[in-house]
Amino acid sequence: MPTESILAWYAVHARELPWRAPSASPWSILVSELMLQQTPVNRVLPVWTVWMARWPTAASLAAEPSGEAVRAWGRLGYPRRALRLHACAVAITERHGGKVPTDHAELLALPGVGAYTAASVASFAFRQRHAVLDTNVRRVLARLKSGQEHPPKSQTTAELRLAESLLPEEAETAATWAVAVMELGALICTARSPRCADCPVIAQCAWYKAGKPAWDGPPRRGQTYAGTDRQCRGRLLAVLRDASHPVEKPALDVVWSDAVQRERALDGLIADGLVDPLDDGRYALPS
């Protein structure tokens, strides 16, 4: 069975990350999970460290304006996650007395918490038995069991059933298994350059045994960034994050030469609640 091999590998090779420490609070784990979505560990770690020093509890974040969460988010990207995390902190404070709920359904009901985050927090913070399917896990299972280089673009019911069928029966072991498979995908079974020779389940891997056939599904295009609305939005937000007071429109105009794209990006930031247009014509982070 791959379970024992992957667990044994993880016991030796797991990275020491603060949100995995026995002393890590459920809140710190929830923060890490939201930050780690579409963002690598090396970028998250310094931001998470500063964040937790400033807001060690949900209540401490909820007591501050949402704009401060956006400011502290820095350059992690996808800054709407900062607003969701702030809204999550408010909900935890108001509905659960400041404590992250242990019940999976209550986790799922929190703002910004989807199926993956609810399962991961229930598993990693409360050592419950849930299938945790992130991109890394889906890739490992696609190769190990389905013989495919990459999983489908969108998660399928069949993937969830497969993940559930592999879960160890004992909850504590299942929680460790969930993070172990994730770590295997992050360090060994990577998307572009898998280190198959170092894989603890190479002998059981359907993809490897089939000769590592190339992906035969729809083309997998990498995300571009330069020149996109995302980059423009990032530059506009950077001006507001770095300012200690509301800024005049010309301060935003100078960071992007394409006026049409710049105005579209600014309108999008306002619509997403990341920027407040003030009555005097200035702009600020949300209050």
N, C-alpha and C positions, 0 to 999 in steps of 0.2 A: 504493500500500500504506500502511496506517496506521502501520506500524512506523517508517518514516523520519520521519514527521510527529511522532509521539509522542516519539521519541528526541530530535529537534531541540527540541521544546518543553521537554523535561526538562532539556536542557543549559543552558537559559536560566533556567528557573523553579524548579528543584529547591531545596528548603530545605536549608540547611546544618545538618545534625544530626550530633552527635558520633559516633554509631554508623555513619554513612556516610563518615566521614573515611578516607582511605587508611591511616592509622595505627591504625584501630580493630581491636582484637583479636577473634578468633572468639568468645571468651568474652563480650566486651562486646556483640557483636551478638546472641548467644544471649539474654543478659539483656534486651536491648531488645525482642526479639521476644516473649518471654514477658510482659513488662510491657505491651506495646502491645496485647495481646489484649483487645478490648472496652474499651479505655481510650485517650483522645486524647493526642496528642503533648504538648500543653501541660501535662498533668497528670503524664505520665511523666518528662519531661525533668529536673525538679529531683530526683525520687526516684532516677532512674538515675544522676545525677551524684554524689549522696552515696553511693549503693550502690557504684559503681565505685571511688570514693576509698577506701572501707573494705574492699572485697573485689575487688581488681583481677584476681584469678585464681579459678578454681574451687576450688583447694586452700585458699585463704584463707577462703572461705565454708564449705567442708566441715569446717574445723577448729572452727567455732563451733556452738553448739546451734541447732537448727532454730527455736527460739523467737526468736532474735535476727533471723532472716530475717523472721519474722512482724512483729516490732517495727519493723524498718526499712521494711517494706512500707507502713506508714502507712495512708493513706486512699485507696489506689489502687483498692480494691474487689476482690472475688473473691480473698480472701487465701489460699485454698488454692493459688493459683499460687506464693506464697512458699514453701510446703512443697515443692511440686514442683520449684521452682528449687533449693532446698537439696538435695533428693534427687538431682537432676540433677548438682549439684556433687560430691556424694559419689561418684556413679557414675563421673563423669569422672576423679576423683582415683584411685579404686580400679581402674578398668578400663583407663584410657587415660593413666596417668601425669600427670594434671592438664591434658592438652591436649584441647580439643574435637576429636572425631574428624572426619576429612574425608569419610569414606564415608557415603553417604546412609542405607544400611541400619543402620549403627552409630549414626547420629544418631537414627533412628527408634526404636531400642531403648532410648534413654535415658528415664528416668522423666519424665513430664510433657511429652514431645515427641511431638506428633502429626504427621500428614501435612503440614499447612501449615508448622509450625515446622521440621521436617526439611528441607523443600524451600527455605524461606527462608534458613536458615543455610547450607545447601550452596551456594545461589546467591549470597547477599550476602557471606558470609565467605570462600568458597573459589572463587567465580566459576565455578560449574558450571552446566550447562544443565538447569534444572528448571522446570516450570510452577508458579508460586507463586500460589495462589488464596485471597486474603483477601476480605472483604466488598467492599472498594473495587474490586478487580480484577473480581470477579464482576459488579458493577453496571455497570462500564464495558463489559465484553464483552456483557452482556445488552442494553444499549442500542445499542452499536455494530453488533453482528452479528445479534442476535435481534429487535431492534425492541421490546423489552419495557422498561418503566420500571424494574422491579426483577427480580433473579434469583429463582429458586425459593427457598423457605425453607431447604431442605437442598441441599447441593451434589450435582450429578448427574454421571453418567459422561459425558454429552454436553458439559457445561461443561468437564470436564477435557480431553476430546478437542479441543474448540475451542481451549482455552488452549495445548495442546501443538502444535496445527497452526499457531499464530501465532508460536511461538518462533523467533527467528533461529537459523540453523544454528551460527554461531560462538558458543562458550560465553561469552566475555566480553561480547559484544553481547547475548546472551540474558539474562545476569545484569543488565545495565543496563536492558534492556527490562522485566524483571520489576518492578523498583522504579519505573520510569517510569510504567507503567500504574497502579500502586498510588498514585503521587503524583497522577496525573491524577484519579483517583477521590476522593482526599482533598481536593484543592484546587478542582477545576473540576466534575467530574461527580458532584456530591454528591447525597445521597439526597433532600433536601428542596428545595433551591434551586439546581439546576444552573446554572452560568454558561455556557450554550451558546454565547453570542457570543464567548467567549474560548477555545473548544475548538479544538485544532489539527486535529481530524478531523470537524468538524461536517458537512462535505460528504459524508462517507462514513458518517455515523451513520444506521442504519436507523430508529431511534426518532425522531430529529429529522425525517427525511424523511417519516415517516408522520404528522407533525403532533403528535408527543409524546403519543401516546394514554395515558390514565390506566391504571394497573395494574388488570388484570381478574382477578387471581388471588384467593386467600383474603385476607381483611382483614389488614392489617399493623398490629398494635397496638404502640404504644410501651410500653416498660417503665415501670411505676410503681415508686416507691421509698418514699415517705412512708407510714409505718404498717406496712410489710411486715416479715417476718421478717429480710430482708436488713438493713434499717435497725436493727432491734433487735440483730442479731448485731454490726453495726458498732459500736454504742455499747458493748456489753459488751466487745468486743475493745479498744476505745479505753481503757477503764479499765485493762486489763491491760498494754497497751503503755506507758501513761504511768506505771505503777507500777514502782519499782525492786525490789520484793519481792512475794511472793504477797499476794493481797488476801482480805479476809474477804467472806463472802457478802453482808452488808448493803451493801457498796460497789458491788456489781453490781445489787442490787435497786433502788437509788434511780434508776437511769438509765432505767427503763422501767416504766410504771405497770401494764400488763396482766400480771399474774403468770403466767397460763397461757401467753401468748405468750413471755414472758421465759424461762420454764423450758424451753419447747420449743426456743427459740433457743440457750439454753445447752447443752442436751443435744445439739443438732446440732453445735455447736462442739466439744464433747468427742468426739463420734463422728467428726468430720472430722480430729481430731488437732491442732486449733488451740488447745485449752485442756486443761490437765492439772488434774484434781481431786486435791488432795493428801489424805493420810490425816488431817490435822488439820482438815479442813473448809474450808481455803482453796483458792484457785484461782490458777493461774499459766500463763504461756506455756509451750509444750513445752520440755523440756530436751534 
